[in-house]
Every structure is written in C-alpha cells, then in structure tokens.
C-alpha cells in the first residue's frame, strides 16, 4: 500500500506574536507538559552596598500533549545537532536544578 502525502499549508494567525526568550522553565503531569519562556531583567539597587536582583518576566507558556512534546524534542535535538556542527558545542550557562519535585497543583517541576 502506498503512503499518501497530504500537503500542509502554514498560515500565521492574525494575533501571532514572536518573542525572544533568555530561558525556559516548566513542568508536567500525567496529561500535559508546560513550558514557560522568560527574559531575565537585572535590577540595579540604589545603593552600592546592595547586590543586584533578577526578575524573571514570563512572556508566554506553551502547553503540549505528550505526543507533541516528543515531536518537539526530536525536532529540537535534530536542529541543535546541526547547529553545533556549524558553531561548535553550546555550553549551558546555568547549573541544572537537583531532581524533580511535585508542586501543589500536581505538576512536576
């Protein structure tokens, strides 16, 4: 049996937005996976004796089904591998947090 290919047309929604993110955080439960994209804003204090603080401004949250998460992971890994072949290994700036924990809402973060 021959596999039939159906063409897919891309169309941007009228309210489509593009954002730049410096990081992502997220969590999951048995039904979906959530990724929130953020930008870090450095707040400089008035006095020289106080250290700066950072505010993480969350720009958008994406909620994915397990299947969509698997597809996104495959797509990201493929493109990351291709990019690193061109520019070299990308070093992660931030240490990974220890283990996963369940929140009050039932999500693992």
Biopython code that builds the backbone (N, CA, C, O; Angstrom):
import numpy as np
from Bio.PDB.StructureBuilder import StructureBuilder

atoms = [
    (1, "UNK", "N", (0.839, -1.181, 0.000)),
    (1, "UNK", "CA", (0.000, 0.000, 0.000)),
    (1, "UNK", "C", (0.885, 1.246, 0.000)),
    (1, "UNK", "O", (1.836, 1.334, 0.777)),
    (2, "UNK", "N", (0.580, 2.192, -0.855)),
    (2, "UNK", "CA", (1.354, 3.419, -0.983)),
    (2, "UNK", "C", (0.889, 4.444, 0.049)),
    (2, "UNK", "O", (-0.307, 4.636, 0.270)),
    (3, "UNK", "N", (1.871, 5.096, 0.673)),
    (3, "UNK", "CA", (1.538, 6.132, 1.650)),
    (3, "UNK", "C", (1.170, 7.409, 0.911)),
    (3, "UNK", "O", (1.912, 7.868, 0.042)),
    (4, "UNK", "N", (0.027, 7.978, 1.257)),
    (4, "UNK", "CA", (-0.436, 9.198, 0.604)),
    (4, "UNK", "C", (0.068, 10.414, 1.380)),
    (4, "UNK", "O", (-0.115, 10.499, 2.594)),
    (5, "UNK", "N", (0.690, 11.334, 0.692)),
    (5, "UNK", "CA", (1.186, 12.572, 1.310)),
    (5, "UNK", "C", (0.159, 13.677, 1.114)),
    (5, "UNK", "O", (-0.277, 13.952, -0.004)),
    (6, "UNK", "N", (-0.213, 14.296, 2.210)),
    (6, "UNK", "CA", (-1.161, 15.406, 2.151)),
    (6, "UNK", "C", (-0.381, 16.691, 2.377)),
    (6, "UNK", "O", (0.272, 16.834, 3.411)),
    (7, "UNK", "N", (-0.431, 17.641, 1.426)),
    (7, "UNK", "CA", (0.303, 18.897, 1.619)),
    (7, "UNK", "C", (-0.273, 19.694, 2.793)),
    (7, "UNK", "O", (-1.485, 19.732, 3.005)),
    (8, "UNK", "N", (0.617, 20.321, 3.541)),
    (8, "UNK", "CA", (0.220, 21.144, 4.685)),
    (8, "UNK", "C", (0.617, 22.582, 4.398)),
    (8, "UNK", "O", (1.767, 22.858, 4.058)),
    (9, "UNK", "N", (-0.331, 23.493, 4.535)),
    (9, "UNK", "CA", (-0.082, 24.912, 4.307)),
    (9, "UNK", "C", (0.051, 25.599, 5.664)),
    (9, "UNK", "O", (-0.774, 25.385, 6.552)),
    (10, "UNK", "N", (1.083, 26.421, 5.825)),
    (10, "UNK", "CA", (1.260, 27.189, 7.055)),
    (10, "UNK", "C", (0.593, 28.545, 6.912)),
    (10, "UNK", "O", (0.728, 29.217, 5.890)),
    (11, "UNK", "N", (-0.131, 28.936, 7.957)),
    (11, "UNK", "CA", (-0.788, 30.241, 7.967)),
    (11, "UNK", "C", (-0.621, 30.825, 9.363)),
    (11, "UNK", "O", (-0.994, 30.191, 10.350)),
    (12, "UNK", "N", (-0.061, 32.030, 9.451)),
    (12, "UNK", "CA", (0.081, 32.707, 10.736)),
    (12, "UNK", "C", (-1.267, 33.300, 11.147)),
    (12, "UNK", "O", (-1.953, 33.914, 10.329)),
    (13, "UNK", "N", (-1.643, 33.117, 12.409)),
    (13, "UNK", "CA", (-2.872, 33.698, 12.939)),
    (13, "UNK", "C", (-2.745, 35.217, 12.957)),
    (13, "UNK", "O", (-1.637, 35.752, 12.996)),
    (14, "UNK", "N", (-3.868, 35.900, 12.930)),
    (14, "UNK", "CA", (-3.845, 37.366, 12.953)),
    (14, "UNK", "C", (-3.197, 37.901, 14.221)),
    (14, "UNK", "O", (-2.577, 38.964, 14.199)),
    (15, "UNK", "N", (-3.335, 37.170, 15.331)),
    (15, "UNK", "CA", (-2.756, 37.621, 16.599)),
    (15, "UNK", "C", (-1.401, 36.961, 16.888)),
    (15, "UNK", "O", (-0.964, 36.931, 18.038)),
    (16, "UNK", "N", (-0.746, 36.441, 15.868)),
    (16, "UNK", "CA", (0.563, 35.805, 16.009)),
    (16, "UNK", "C", (1.569, 36.800, 16.584)),
    (16, "UNK", "O", (1.617, 37.957, 16.167)),
    (17, "UNK", "N", (2.376, 36.337, 17.550)),
    (17, "UNK", "CA", (3.436, 37.166, 18.122)),
    (17, "UNK", "C", (4.735, 36.374, 18.134)),
    (17, "UNK", "O", (4.734, 35.146, 18.223)),
    (18, "UNK", "N", (5.820, 37.089, 18.043)),
    (18, "UNK", "CA", (7.154, 36.488, 18.117)),
    (18, "UNK", "C", (7.845, 37.115, 19.313)),
    (18, "UNK", "O", (7.840, 38.337, 19.467)),
    (19, "UNK", "N", (8.443, 36.279, 20.167)),
    (19, "UNK", "CA", (9.144, 36.798, 21.342)),
    (19, "UNK", "C", (10.564, 36.253, 21.360)),
    (19, "UNK", "O", (10.860, 35.232, 20.740)),
    (20, "UNK", "N", (11.433, 36.948, 22.077)),
    (20, "UNK", "CA", (12.789, 36.475, 22.339)),
    (20, "UNK", "C", (12.822, 36.044, 23.794)),
    (20, "UNK", "O", (12.333, 36.764, 24.664)),
    (21, "UNK", "N", (13.389, 34.884, 24.069)),
    (21, "UNK", "CA", (13.463, 34.380, 25.437)),
    (21, "UNK", "C", (14.907, 34.054, 25.788)),
    (21, "UNK", "O", (15.667, 33.551, 24.961)),
    (22, "UNK", "N", (15.270, 34.351, 27.037)),
    (22, "UNK", "CA", (16.612, 34.005, 27.521)),
    (22, "UNK", "C", (16.612, 32.687, 28.275)),
    (22, "UNK", "O", (17.674, 32.179, 28.636)),
    (23, "UNK", "N", (15.433, 32.127, 28.517)),
    (23, "UNK", "CA", (15.368, 30.855, 29.232)),
    (23, "UNK", "C", (13.967, 30.288, 29.243)),
    (23, "UNK", "O", (13.017, 30.901, 28.757)),
    (24, "UNK", "N", (13.863, 29.084, 29.818)),
    (24, "UNK", "CA", (12.579, 28.404, 29.912)),
    (24, "UNK", "C", (12.526, 27.594, 31.203)),
    (24, "UNK", "O", (13.533, 27.059, 31.667)),
    (25, "UNK", "N", (11.340, 27.521, 31.762)),
    (25, "UNK", "CA", (11.082, 26.659, 32.909)),
    (25, "UNK", "C", (9.802, 25.901, 32.607)),
    (25, "UNK", "O", (9.041, 26.300, 31.726)),
    (26, "UNK", "N", (9.559, 24.834, 33.310)),
    (26, "UNK", "CA", (8.333, 24.112, 33.027)),
    (26, "UNK", "C", (8.089, 22.972, 33.979)),
    (26, "UNK", "O", (8.808, 22.779, 34.960)),
    (27, "UNK", "N", (7.067, 22.233, 33.667)),
    (27, "UNK", "CA", (6.692, 21.088, 34.473)),
    (27, "UNK", "C", (5.717, 20.219, 33.704)),
    (27, "UNK", "O", (5.324, 20.543, 32.584)),
    (28, "UNK", "N", (5.331, 19.107, 34.321)),
    (28, "UNK", "CA", (4.418, 18.189, 33.653)),
    (28, "UNK", "C", (3.574, 17.450, 34.676)),
    (28, "UNK", "O", (3.909, 17.389, 35.859)),
    (29, "UNK", "N", (2.465, 16.888, 34.193)),
    (29, "UNK", "CA", (1.659, 15.961, 34.973)),
    (29, "UNK", "C", (1.334, 14.794, 34.051)),
    (29, "UNK", "O", (2.000, 14.625, 33.029)),
    (30, "UNK", "N", (0.352, 14.002, 34.373)),
    (30, "UNK", "CA", (0.026, 12.852, 33.539)),
    (30, "UNK", "C", (-0.652, 13.187, 32.232)),
    (30, "UNK", "O", (-0.821, 12.311, 31.384)),
    (31, "UNK", "N", (-1.047, 14.439, 32.049)),
    (31, "UNK", "CA", (-1.822, 14.814, 30.867)),
    (31, "UNK", "C", (-1.097, 15.727, 29.896)),
    (31, "UNK", "O", (-1.292, 15.629, 28.685)),
    (32, "UNK", "N", (-0.256, 16.619, 30.421)),
    (32, "UNK", "CA", (0.388, 17.576, 29.531)),
    (32, "UNK", "C", (1.721, 18.042, 30.089)),
    (32, "UNK", "O", (2.087, 17.746, 31.226)),
    (33, "UNK", "N", (2.427, 18.777, 29.252)),
    (33, "UNK", "CA", (3.742, 19.314, 29.577)),
    (33, "UNK", "C", (3.669, 20.809, 29.334)),
    (33, "UNK", "O", (3.172, 21.244, 28.296)),
    (34, "UNK", "N", (4.164, 21.611, 30.290)),
    (34, "UNK", "CA", (4.086, 23.069, 30.174)),
    (34, "UNK", "C", (5.486, 23.670, 30.162)),
    (34, "UNK", "O", (6.335, 23.322, 30.983)),
    (35, "UNK", "N", (5.711, 24.572, 29.221)),
    (35, "UNK", "CA", (6.983, 25.280, 29.118)),
    (35, "UNK", "C", (6.675, 26.774, 29.133)),
    (35, "UNK", "O", (5.924, 27.268, 28.292)),
    (36, "UNK", "N", (7.259, 27.490, 30.095)),
    (36, "UNK", "CA", (7.114, 28.944, 30.167)),
    (36, "UNK", "C", (8.437, 29.568, 29.744)),
    (36, "UNK", "O", (9.493, 29.220, 30.274)),
    (37, "UNK", "N", (8.377, 30.482, 28.799)),
    (37, "UNK", "CA", (9.573, 31.159, 28.304)),
    (37, "UNK", "C", (9.683, 32.523, 28.975)),
    (37, "UNK", "O", (8.690, 33.235, 29.126)),
    (38, "UNK", "N", (10.909, 32.881, 29.379)),
    (38, "UNK", "CA", (11.097, 34.114, 30.140)),
    (38, "UNK", "C", (12.307, 34.894, 29.664)),
    (38, "UNK", "O", (13.146, 34.394, 28.914)),
    (39, "UNK", "N", (12.371, 36.144, 30.129)),
    (39, "UNK", "CA", (13.549, 37.002, 29.985)),
    (39, "UNK", "C", (13.973, 37.421, 31.377)),
    (39, "UNK", "O", (13.136, 37.763, 32.212)),
    (40, "UNK", "N", (15.275, 37.395, 31.630)),
    (40, "UNK", "CA", (15.816, 37.872, 32.896)),
    (40, "UNK", "C", (16.054, 39.374, 32.808)),
    (40, "UNK", "O", (16.660, 39.863, 31.854)),
    (41, "UNK", "N", (15.573, 40.098, 33.809)),
    (41, "UNK", "CA", (15.776, 41.542, 33.895)),
    (41, "UNK", "C", (16.604, 41.806, 35.143)),
    (41, "UNK", "O", (16.189, 41.464, 36.251)),
    (42, "UNK", "N", (17.774, 42.412, 34.968)),
    (42, "UNK", "CA", (18.646, 42.717, 36.102)),
    (42, "UNK", "C", (18.216, 44.052, 36.689)),
    (42, "UNK", "O", (18.141, 45.059, 35.985)),
    (43, "UNK", "N", (17.934, 44.046, 37.997)),
    (43, "UNK", "CA", (17.526, 45.252, 38.722)),
    (43, "UNK", "C", (18.717, 45.743, 39.532)),
    (43, "UNK", "O", (19.204, 45.043, 40.420)),
    (44, "UNK", "N", (19.179, 46.936, 39.224)),
    (44, "UNK", "CA", (20.324, 47.502, 39.940)),
    (44, "UNK", "C", (19.816, 48.336, 41.111)),
    (44, "UNK", "O", (18.974, 49.214, 40.923)),
    (45, "UNK", "N", (20.316, 48.073, 42.317)),
    (45, "UNK", "CA", (19.843, 48.794, 43.501)),
    (45, "UNK", "C", (20.330, 50.239, 43.519)),
    (45, "UNK", "O", (21.244, 50.623, 42.789)),
    (46, "UNK", "N", (19.694, 51.011, 44.367)),
    (46, "UNK", "CA", (20.066, 52.425, 44.520)),
    (46, "UNK", "C", (21.443, 52.571, 45.163)),
    (46, "UNK", "O", (22.285, 53.334, 44.690)),
    (47, "UNK", "N", (21.657, 51.833, 46.243)),
    (47, "UNK", "CA", (22.910, 51.962, 46.984)),
    (47, "UNK", "C", (23.957, 50.962, 46.535)),
    (47, "UNK", "O", (23.615, 49.872, 46.078)),
    (48, "UNK", "N", (25.237, 51.317, 46.659)),
    (48, "UNK", "CA", (26.308, 50.425, 46.207)),
    (48, "UNK", "C", (26.489, 49.191, 47.094)),
    (48, "UNK", "O", (27.126, 48.227, 46.673)),
    (49, "UNK", "N", (25.942, 49.203, 48.311)),
    (49, "UNK", "CA", (26.142, 48.069, 49.213)),
    (49, "UNK", "C", (25.150, 46.937, 48.969)),
    (49, "UNK", "O", (25.312, 45.850, 49.524)),
    (50, "UNK", "N", (24.134, 47.170, 48.155)),
    (50, "UNK", "CA", (23.136, 46.139, 47.885)),
    (50, "UNK", "C", (23.451, 45.442, 46.562)),
    (50, "UNK", "O", (23.792, 46.095, 45.576)),
    (51, "UNK", "N", (23.336, 44.105, 46.546)),
    (51, "UNK", "CA", (23.600, 43.387, 45.295)),
    (51, "UNK", "C", (22.430, 43.554, 44.322)),
    (51, "UNK", "O", (21.306, 43.825, 44.743)),
    (52, "UNK", "N", (22.691, 43.395, 43.037)),
    (52, "UNK", "CA", (21.588, 43.455, 42.077)),
    (52, "UNK", "C", (20.667, 42.247, 42.259)),
    (52, "UNK", "O", (21.078, 41.217, 42.796)),
    (53, "UNK", "N", (19.444, 42.382, 41.816)),
    (53, "UNK", "CA", (18.489, 41.274, 41.825)),
    (53, "UNK", "C", (18.052, 40.999, 40.394)),
    (53, "UNK", "O", (18.253, 41.821, 39.500)),
    (54, "UNK", "N", (17.460, 39.846, 40.193)),
    (54, "UNK", "CA", (16.988, 39.471, 38.861)),
    (54, "UNK", "C", (15.493, 39.179, 38.931)),
    (54, "UNK", "O", (15.028, 38.462, 39.817)),
    (55, "UNK", "N", (14.754, 39.740, 37.992)),
    (55, "UNK", "CA", (13.333, 39.438, 37.836)),
    (55, "UNK", "C", (13.182, 38.604, 36.577)),
    (55, "UNK", "O", (13.667, 38.987, 35.512)),
    (56, "UNK", "N", (12.510, 37.466, 36.693)),
    (56, "UNK", "CA", (12.224, 36.632, 35.527)),
    (56, "UNK", "C", (10.830, 36.982, 35.033)),
    (56, "UNK", "O", (9.830, 36.648, 35.667)),
    (57, "UNK", "N", (10.779, 37.651, 33.906)),
    (57, "UNK", "CA", (9.499, 38.046, 33.329)),
    (57, "UNK", "C", (9.048, 36.960, 32.358)),
    (57, "UNK", "O", (9.655, 36.765, 31.305)),
    (58, "UNK", "N", (7.979, 36.256, 32.721)),
    (58, "UNK", "CA", (7.467, 35.180, 31.872)),
    (58, "UNK", "C", (6.657, 35.804, 30.748)),
    (58, "UNK", "O", (5.713, 36.560, 30.981)),
    (59, "UNK", "N", (7.048, 35.470, 29.520)),
    (59, "UNK", "CA", (6.430, 36.056, 28.334)),
    (59, "UNK", "C", (5.260, 35.226, 27.815)),
    (59, "UNK", "O", (4.241, 35.769, 27.391)),
    (60, "UNK", "N", (5.421, 33.890, 27.855)),
    (60, "UNK", "CA", (4.398, 33.016, 27.282)),
    (60, "UNK", "C", (4.567, 31.617, 27.865)),
    (60, "UNK", "O", (5.672, 31.218, 28.232)),
    (61, "UNK", "N", (3.467, 30.878, 27.946)),
    (61, "UNK", "CA", (3.516, 29.477, 28.360)),
    (61, "UNK", "C", (2.892, 28.637, 27.257)),
    (61, "UNK", "O", (1.831, 28.968, 26.729)),
    (62, "UNK", "N", (3.564, 27.555, 26.921)),
    (62, "UNK", "CA", (3.083, 26.626, 25.904)),
    (62, "UNK", "C", (2.686, 25.335, 26.610)),
    (62, "UNK", "O", (3.444, 24.822, 27.434)),
    (63, "UNK", "N", (1.500, 24.803, 26.294)),
    (63, "UNK", "CA", (1.030, 23.549, 26.874)),
    (63, "UNK", "C", (1.003, 22.520, 25.746)),
    (63, "UNK", "O", (0.349, 22.719, 24.723)),
    (64, "UNK", "N", (1.730, 21.409, 25.953)),
    (64, "UNK", "CA", (1.878, 20.386, 24.918)),
    (64, "UNK", "C", (1.324, 19.043, 25.379)),
    (64, "UNK", "O", (1.408, 18.699, 26.557)),
    (65, "UNK", "N", (0.762, 18.295, 24.448)),
    (65, "UNK", "CA", (0.403, 16.908, 24.726)),
    (65, "UNK", "C", (1.691, 16.088, 24.761)),
    (65, "UNK", "O", (2.715, 16.549, 24.256)),
    (66, "UNK", "N", (1.671, 14.886, 25.344)),
    (66, "UNK", "CA", (2.879, 14.055, 25.334)),
    (66, "UNK", "C", (3.403, 13.780, 23.918)),
    (66, "UNK", "O", (4.615, 13.755, 23.703)),
    (67, "UNK", "N", (2.504, 13.576, 22.959)),
    (67, "UNK", "CA", (2.933, 13.326, 21.574)),
    (67, "UNK", "C", (3.608, 14.567, 20.998)),
    (67, "UNK", "O", (4.659, 14.460, 20.367)),
    (68, "UNK", "N", (3.018, 15.742, 21.207)),
    (68, "UNK", "CA", (3.616, 16.983, 20.708)),
    (68, "UNK", "C", (4.964, 17.234, 21.368)),
    (68, "UNK", "O", (5.889, 17.718, 20.716)),
    (69, "UNK", "N", (5.090, 16.908, 22.665)),
    (69, "UNK", "CA", (6.368, 17.050, 23.361)),
    (69, "UNK", "C", (7.427, 16.167, 22.721)),
    (69, "UNK", "O", (8.557, 16.610, 22.512)),
    (70, "UNK", "N", (7.083, 14.936, 22.408)),
    (70, "UNK", "CA", (8.026, 14.006, 21.778)),
    (70, "UNK", "C", (8.461, 14.542, 20.412)),
    (70, "UNK", "O", (9.644, 14.494, 20.077)),
    (71, "UNK", "N", (7.520, 15.048, 19.633)),
    (71, "UNK", "CA", (7.839, 15.595, 18.313)),
    (71, "UNK", "C", (8.727, 16.828, 18.434)),
    (71, "UNK", "O", (9.685, 16.976, 17.676)),
    (72, "UNK", "N", (8.417, 17.716, 19.383)),
    (72, "UNK", "CA", (9.223, 18.916, 19.590)),
    (72, "UNK", "C", (10.635, 18.549, 20.032)),
    (72, "UNK", "O", (11.607, 19.134, 19.556)),
    (73, "UNK", "N", (10.750, 17.586, 20.937)),
    (73, "UNK", "CA", (12.063, 17.149, 21.410)),
    (73, "UNK", "C", (12.903, 16.616, 20.258)),
    (73, "UNK", "O", (14.084, 16.948, 20.150)),
    (74, "UNK", "N", (12.321, 15.808, 19.410)),
    (74, "UNK", "CA", (13.038, 15.263, 18.249)),
    (74, "UNK", "C", (13.489, 16.391, 17.318)),
    (74, "UNK", "O", (14.631, 16.401, 16.857)),
    (75, "UNK", "N", (12.592, 17.336, 17.045)),
    (75, "UNK", "CA", (12.898, 18.459, 16.154)),
    (75, "UNK", "C", (14.010, 19.323, 16.738)),
    (75, "UNK", "O", (14.948, 19.688, 16.031)),
    (76, "UNK", "N", (13.910, 19.655, 18.040)),
    (76, "UNK", "CA", (14.936, 20.480, 18.684)),
    (76, "UNK", "C", (16.293, 19.781, 18.694)),
    (76, "UNK", "O", (17.309, 20.403, 18.383)),
    (77, "UNK", "N", (16.320, 18.498, 19.048)),
    (77, "UNK", "CA", (17.591, 17.762, 19.082)),
    (77, "UNK", "C", (18.244, 17.699, 17.707)),
    (77, "UNK", "O", (19.459, 17.857, 17.587)),
    (78, "UNK", "N", (17.447, 17.471, 16.674)),
    (78, "UNK", "CA", (17.978, 17.417, 15.307)),
    (78, "UNK", "C", (18.607, 18.757, 14.919)),
    (78, "UNK", "O", (19.719, 18.792, 14.391)),
    (79, "UNK", "N", (17.905, 19.848, 15.178)),
    (79, "UNK", "CA", (18.412, 21.160, 14.789)),
    (79, "UNK", "C", (19.570, 21.620, 15.672)),
    (79, "UNK", "O", (20.473, 22.304, 15.192)),
    (80, "UNK", "N", (19.557, 21.258, 16.946)),
    (80, "UNK", "CA", (20.672, 21.585, 17.833)),
    (80, "UNK", "C", (21.937, 20.870, 17.372)),
    (80, "UNK", "O", (23.016, 21.464, 17.365)),
    (81, "UNK", "N", (21.817, 19.611, 16.991)),
    (81, "UNK", "CA", (22.969, 18.859, 16.486)),
    (81, "UNK", "C", (23.534, 19.520, 15.233)),
    (81, "UNK", "O", (24.749, 19.662, 15.096)),
    (82, "UNK", "N", (22.652, 19.924, 14.320)),
    (82, "UNK", "CA", (23.099, 20.592, 13.095)),
    (82, "UNK", "C", (23.776, 21.924, 13.401)),
    (82, "UNK", "O", (24.801, 22.245, 12.799)),
    (83, "UNK", "N", (23.220, 22.701, 14.326)),
    (83, "UNK", "CA", (23.803, 23.993, 14.690)),
    (83, "UNK", "C", (25.182, 23.809, 15.315)),
    (83, "UNK", "O", (26.116, 24.538, 14.977)),
    (84, "UNK", "N", (25.320, 22.838, 16.226)),
    (84, "UNK", "CA", (26.607, 22.624, 16.893)),
    (84, "UNK", "C", (27.676, 22.104, 15.930)),
    (84, "UNK", "O", (28.867, 22.307, 16.168)),
    (85, "UNK", "N", (27.274, 21.445, 14.858)),
    (85, "UNK", "CA", (28.246, 21.055, 13.829)),
    (85, "UNK", "C", (28.838, 22.295, 13.164)),
    (85, "UNK", "O", (29.990, 22.286, 12.733)),
    (86, "UNK", "N", (28.049, 23.351, 13.085)),
    (86, "UNK", "CA", (28.486, 24.584, 12.428)),
    (86, "UNK", "C", (29.271, 25.481, 13.383)),
    (86, "UNK", "O", (30.338, 25.978, 13.024)),
    (87, "UNK", "N", (28.748, 25.695, 14.607)),
    (87, "UNK", "CA", (29.358, 26.682, 15.511)),
    (87, "UNK", "C", (30.119, 26.078, 16.685)),
    (87, "UNK", "O", (30.747, 26.808, 17.451)),
    (88, "UNK", "N", (30.073, 24.770, 16.837)),
    (88, "UNK", "CA", (30.721, 24.124, 17.978)),
    (88, "UNK", "C", (29.745, 23.921, 19.128)),
    (88, "UNK", "O", (28.603, 24.378, 19.079)),
    (89, "UNK", "N", (30.212, 23.229, 20.162)),
    (89, "UNK", "CA", (29.351, 22.898, 21.298)),
    (89, "UNK", "C", (28.862, 24.159, 22.015)),
    (89, "UNK", "O", (29.629, 25.092, 22.253)),
    (90, "UNK", "N", (27.589, 24.166, 22.347)),
    (90, "UNK", "CA", (26.992, 25.264, 23.103)),
    (90, "UNK", "C", (27.026, 24.873, 24.572)),
    (90, "UNK", "O", (26.477, 23.841, 24.957)),
    (91, "UNK", "N", (27.665, 25.689, 25.386)),
    (91, "UNK", "CA", (27.779, 25.421, 26.825)),
    (91, "UNK", "C", (26.556, 25.977, 27.543)),
    (91, "UNK", "O", (26.131, 27.103, 27.282)),
    (92, "UNK", "N", (25.993, 25.181, 28.449)),
    (92, "UNK", "CA", (24.870, 25.631, 29.272)),
    (92, "UNK", "C", (25.408, 26.554, 30.352)),
    (92, "UNK", "O", (26.347, 26.193, 31.062)),
    (93, "UNK", "N", (24.825, 27.744, 30.488)),
    (93, "UNK", "CA", (25.305, 28.741, 31.444)),
    (93, "UNK", "C", (24.882, 28.450, 32.869)),
    (93, "UNK", "O", (25.555, 28.859, 33.815)),
    (94, "UNK", "N", (23.777, 27.750, 33.030)),
    (94, "UNK", "CA", (23.202, 27.587, 34.355)),
    (94, "UNK", "C", (23.281, 26.130, 34.796)),
    (94, "UNK", "O", (23.057, 25.229, 33.988)),
    (95, "UNK", "N", (23.595, 25.885, 36.065)),
    (95, "UNK", "CA", (23.595, 24.504, 36.556)),
    (95, "UNK", "C", (22.176, 23.948, 36.568)),
    (95, "UNK", "O", (21.212, 24.693, 36.746)),
    (96, "UNK", "N", (22.053, 22.650, 36.382)),
    (96, "UNK", "CA", (20.741, 22.016, 36.401)),
    (96, "UNK", "C", (20.248, 21.876, 37.835)),
    (96, "UNK", "O", (21.028, 21.524, 38.720)),
    (97, "UNK", "N", (18.969, 22.146, 38.080)),
    (97, "UNK", "CA", (18.450, 22.004, 39.437)),
    (97, "UNK", "C", (18.430, 20.535, 39.858)),
    (97, "UNK", "O", (18.298, 19.652, 39.011)),
    (98, "UNK", "N", (18.561, 20.267, 41.152)),
    (98, "UNK", "CA", (18.556, 18.878, 41.607)),
    (98, "UNK", "C", (17.171, 18.263, 41.508)),
    (98, "UNK", "O", (16.194, 18.864, 41.953)),
    (99, "UNK", "N", (17.075, 17.071, 40.929)),
    (99, "UNK", "CA", (15.844, 16.277, 40.916)),
    (99, "UNK", "C", (14.569, 17.009, 40.553)),
    (99, "UNK", "O", (14.560, 18.228, 40.382)),
    (100, "UNK", "N", (13.522, 16.269, 40.440)),
    (100, "UNK", "CA", (12.193, 16.818, 40.161)),
    (100, "UNK", "C", (11.386, 16.795, 41.448)),
    (100, "UNK", "O", (11.594, 15.942, 42.311)),
    (101, "UNK", "N", (10.465, 17.742, 41.566)),
    (101, "UNK", "CA", (9.582, 17.748, 42.725)),
    (101, "UNK", "C", (8.162, 18.038, 42.264)),
    (101, "UNK", "O", (7.949, 18.720, 41.262)),
    (102, "UNK", "N", (7.197, 17.514, 43.007)),
    (102, "UNK", "CA", (5.795, 17.733, 42.671)),
    (102, "UNK", "C", (5.301, 18.989, 43.373)),
    (102, "UNK", "O", (5.556, 19.187, 44.561)),
    (103, "UNK", "N", (4.588, 19.841, 42.630)),
    (103, "UNK", "CA", (4.035, 21.066, 43.202)),
    (103, "UNK", "C", (2.634, 20.792, 43.741)),
    (103, "UNK", "O", (2.092, 19.705, 43.540)),
    (104, "UNK", "N", (2.051, 21.771, 44.423)),
    (104, "UNK", "CA", (0.696, 21.626, 44.958)),
    (104, "UNK", "C", (-0.331, 21.416, 43.855)),
    (104, "UNK", "O", (-1.365, 20.788, 44.084)),
    (105, "UNK", "N", (-0.060, 21.935, 42.664)),
    (105, "UNK", "CA", (-1.006, 21.786, 41.558)),
    (105, "UNK", "C", (-0.886, 20.439, 40.865)),
    (105, "UNK", "O", (-1.628, 20.162, 39.922)),
    (106, "UNK", "N", (0.045, 19.588, 41.320)),
    (106, "UNK", "CA", (0.191, 18.266, 40.726)),
    (106, "UNK", "C", (1.178, 18.195, 39.590)),
    (106, "UNK", "O", (1.321, 17.149, 38.958)),
    (107, "UNK", "N", (1.866, 19.297, 39.317)),
    (107, "UNK", "CA", (2.855, 19.313, 38.251)),
    (107, "UNK", "C", (4.223, 18.989, 38.805)),
    (107, "UNK", "O", (4.554, 19.364, 39.930)),
    (108, "UNK", "N", (5.014, 18.293, 38.015)),
    (108, "UNK", "CA", (6.400, 18.027, 38.376)),
    (108, "UNK", "C", (7.267, 19.085, 37.730)),
    (108, "UNK", "O", (7.180, 19.321, 36.525)),
    (109, "UNK", "N", (8.102, 19.723, 38.531)),
    (109, "UNK", "CA", (8.982, 20.773, 38.016)),
    (109, "UNK", "C", (10.415, 20.440, 38.333)),
    (109, "UNK", "O", (11.317, 21.201, 37.983)),
]
sb = StructureBuilder()
sb.init_structure("model")
sb.init_model(0)
sb.init_chain("A")
sb.init_seg("    ")
for serial, (resi, resn, name, xyz) in enumerate(atoms, 1):
    if name == "N":
        sb.init_residue(resn, " ", resi, " ")
    sb.init_atom(name, np.array(xyz, "f"), 0.0, 1.0, " ", f" {name:<3s}", serial, name[0])
structure = sb.get_structure()
